Amino acid sequence: MGIVVLTMKASVIEMFLVLLVTGIHSNKEMTKKIKRPKFTVPQINCDVRAGKIINPEFIVKCPAGCQDPRYHVYGTDVYASYSSVCGAAVHSGVLDNSGGKILVRKVAGQSGYKGSYSNGVQSLSLPRWRESFVVSEGKPQKGVTYPSSLTYSSSKSPAAKAGETTEACQSPSVPGTTAQPVPLMQVLGTTAVEGTHTTLPKPPPSAGSTTSSLRPQPVGQRSRELGETELWKPGSVLLDAGFVPKKELSTQSLEPVSQGDPSCKVDLSFLIDGSASIGKRRFRIQKQFLADVAQALDIGPAGPLMGVVQYGDNPVTQFNLKTHMNSRDLKTAIEKITQRGGLSNVGRAISFVTQNFFSKSNGNRGSAPNVAVVMVDGWPTDKVEEASRFARESGINIFFITMEGASENEKQYVLEPNFANKAVCRTNGFYSLSVQNWFSLHKTVQPLVKRVCDTDRLACSKTCLNSADIGFIIDGSSSVGTGNFRTVLQFVANLSKEFEISDTDTRIGAVQYTYEQRLEFGFDVYSTKPDVLNAIKRVGYWSGGTSTGAAINYALEQLFKKSKPNKRKLMILITDGRSYDDVRIPAMVAHREGVITYAIGVAWAAQDELEVIATHPARDHAFFVDEFDDLYKAVPKVIQNICTEFNSQPRN
């Protein structure tokens, strides 16, 4: 009996094992037959901003053509969520202009975003923003499920044109299967994505009461307290360390404040007519013109800055360059300007701007051209030519806009005929606009904006090529010889050709020396480039000894003492041998008097002497060539160093 029972138990166990094995195989076959759903990469357009997409991490496909400057990008490597997703991908180098797939991860907001030019895209700077993102190649991370369709922060999907289905706002699914927001340092420091929820800190209570503070919202849902179209998330500065009280958020604009148009970086002063003769109605038209210009310029710290001076009997600054840093605030300030009355003392106003307005304390940036736009109703009651000339020599580009000029019967009352042409540095019409009547003034907004932003044509602005008095000190000793002396003169001519020469731009003078010294021509003799080049050709070879120290003293006395105070003083000395006299003391005097000295040595010139003569550091101001025929090689080096030194110094 016991044997039979054991046999039956063994049979039952055997049948159970058979069924178990059969079930496992059956399940495997069923698993093979069930196809997993295929992941579809959502497509978006170039203009879709990251802040419009609620998903914290996603893969998308960008179309071609997102390199277009219409699609704004803010930041470098880490981008503000106000940026075009695909534009940022091109800027970062993950994509080219042909499009493709990218992986996008949301990260904390930053206290500042730095603009840069990369891969054909100019990104902009931004002081701060609530949320950021980074982009990488569109390869899925292991263990992370990416959405096949994106969730947007408004009911209308910006990707609808691309044929995408929009989902309603929803909470993320089970932790570990759906991508979550990642801290910035984690993204930059690691490549793996951890599938854990981000813990939201408690919000600080508002100043008024605890009931008005924001409550934590589930990731993927908007905060009703904000009333904004973009998803609110924890972010640095504004939102990175927790929640911000409603009172503080209510003052925050959804749109980022413009940093200005970087292609029009100028420091601009408007001199507006506040005289009694203009009348209230025309004064209002003038203010509307200013507001329209401010709007067209796109004011901002990375672009144009604008201040206003009103003149009548005496000028007064309404606001300076750093008072208002965007077009909106500037337009509001313009509306509040009230008319002062009095005469129309334009010359006095230009002198005031030259001496006071373009200073560092008033926001002058130094790296931007200085532009003054003078608006005149009728004609000035004082003279403008001398004041304008001094302004131009100080590096200010003067523009004149004249309204309703004097009639034939009125011209007898004009103190300075053709005052506008006398005020500007070029009489080709670029710097002056004549308006027949005040009601046509609005037509000059775009022409004026185009001109002041054309920095390549602002010829009156100080540059390394138009702001100096250059004195050539030429060795005419016997060791040079007639043939080599002509080569030296050609070198002097080649250098001079590189500069913009006029009585208000760069001026050229020359001294030749042996034991003695001779002034070939001074700074005030020739005011055009052809005249200067012809004068250089006519210099005759002298022959004699080599007293370089005495020549430096002579040039300081006879040439540079007559230099204009606002000009940079450059001495370029060419010699082929060691001086018979001491050069140390004369060189020290030249340096002390602000004369920037370049020493060019040829053949038997002493290197130690060149370094003493040259301005410090000597490596940038002393040059040596073995033969006279190699002098031409030094021309680009000298010009480059002159311009590098100029550009490193603040203007005005």
Secondary structure, DSSP 8 states (H G I E B T S, - for coil): -HHHHHHHHHHHHHHHHHHHHHHHHHHHHHHHHS--------B--TT-BGGGB--SEEEEEE-S-TTSTTS--BBSSSEETTSBHHHHHHHHTSS-TT-EEEEEEEEE--S-B---EETTEE-B-BS--SEEEEEEES---TT-B--SS-BBSSSS-TTGGGT---B------STTTB-----HHHHHH-S---------------SS-GGGS-----TTS--TTT--SS----BSTTSBTS---HHHHTT--SS------GGG--EEEEEEE--GGGHHHHHHHHHHHHHHHHHHHT--TTS-EEEEEEESSS-EEEE-TTT--SHHHHHHHHHT-----S---HHHHHHHIIIIISSGGGT--SSS-EEEEEEEES--SS--HHHHHHHHHTTEEEEEEEES---TTTGGG-SSTTHHHHHSS--SSSSEEEESSGGGGGGGHHHHHHHHH-GGG-TTS--TTTSEEEEEEEE--TTT-HHHHHHHHHHHHHHHHTS-BSSSSBEEEEEEESSSEEEEE-TTT--SHHHHHHHHHT---------HHHHHHHHHHHTGGGS-TTSEEEEEEEESS--SS--HHHHHHHHHTTEEEEEEEETT--HHHHHHHS-SSHHHHEEEESSGGGGGGHHHHHHHHHHHHHHTS---
